[in-house]
Amino acid sequence: MEQLTTNKAFTFRGLLSKHGMSQRKLCRLVGISPALLTMMLNGQRTFQYRHKDTIALVLGVDEESINWNE
């Protein structure tokens, strides 16, 4: 059976690592609390479009290219 692949080119944590950025620093740049980001990453809160868009802009990629669940 073939394994399904995703068209998401980057993982969220991989992008942070690539840019040498902590989640806390990203939160300061985006204007959200570290607790909110953690809850969104853990599925306890839903990412709003503006959050994803701003995070992608800060990280220099398209929002659609980020796999937010890994």
N, C-alpha and C positions, 0 to 999 in steps of 0.2 A: 504494500500500500504506500502511495506517495505521501510525503509529509507536506502539509500546507505551509506555504511561506507567506510572510507578510511583506507589504510594500513599504513598510515603515523603515527608513534607512538608519535612524538613530534611536538609541534608548535615551531616556531623560538623564539618567545617572551617567551614562557614557559621555553625553555632551558636557555635563558639568565637569567631569574628569578631564576631558579634552581641553576645556578652557581654564582648568586649574581653579575652579570656582566652587565655593561651598554653597550649600543650600541657604545658609543664613545670608551670605552676600547677595545671592540671587534675589532673595526676598526683599532686601533693602533696595535693590535696583528696580524691582517690579512694583514695590509698594504694598506687599502683603505680609502677613505675619508668618513666621516659621511654623507655628502650630497649624495655621490654615493650609500651608503647602503640604505638611506631613499628612494631614487628614485627607487632602485631595489625592495624594499619591497612594494612600492606603485604602482608598475607596469609601471612606467615611463621609466625604463631601464630594460634590460634583464640581469638576473644573468648569468655570464659566468661560465662554468664548474669549472674553477680554483678557482673562488670565493666561490662557494658552497663547493667544496672539502676542501679548506683551512678552511672555517668557521666550517665545520663539524669536521675537525681534532682538531681545537682549543676547540670545545665543547665536544669532546670525543664520537661522535656518527657517524653512517654511514650517508652519504649524502642522501641516499634514504629514511631514516627514518624521515626526517624533512619535515613538512608541511610548506612551505615557505610563503603561502598565509594567514596564520592566525596569 
